[in-house]
C-alpha cells in the first residue's frame, strides 16, 4: 500500500468517526479525551513514515 493511499484512508476514517460522534452529540461530552485519538494517529503516522520511507 502506498503512503498516499494510506493517508487517504486514515483521513476518511477520521472524518467518518467525527461525523458519527457529532450525530450522537458525543463530541461535547468527550472533549477531554480528544488527546487520545490524536496521540494514536501520531504513532500510526510514525509507523507509516518508517515503513514507507523512500
N, C-alpha and C positions, 0 to 999 in steps of 0.2 A: 504494500500500500504506500502510495506516495505521501509526502508530507502535506501537500496542498489538499489532497483528498481527506486526510485525517483531520486537518484544520476545519474543513467544511463540515464534516460530520460532528465534530465537537461543538462548533458554533451553533449548528442546527439543534443539537441536543440541549444545549444551554437555553436557547430560545424557547424550545418546546417546554422545558421544565418551568421556566419563568412564566410562560403563558398559563400553564396549568395551575401553578401556585397563585397567580393573580386571579384566576377564575374562582378559586375556592377561598379567596381573601386570606391566604396564609402568609403573604409577604409582610404584612404589618406585624403579625404575631411572631414571625421567625426572624425579625430583623437582627436580633442579637446573635443569631447563628450564621449570618451571611459570610463570615470569615472562613468557615469550614469548607464550603464548596470552592471558594477562591483558592484556598490552600491545596485542596485536592487537584484542581486543574493546573496549579503551578507545578506540582510534582509530575503530573501527566505530561505537561509541556517539556519538562526537563528530560523525561524518559524518551519522548519522541525526538527531541533535539539530538540526544546521544545516539539513538538507533538509526535515524535517517540523515545523519550528518554526512556531507559530501566532502 
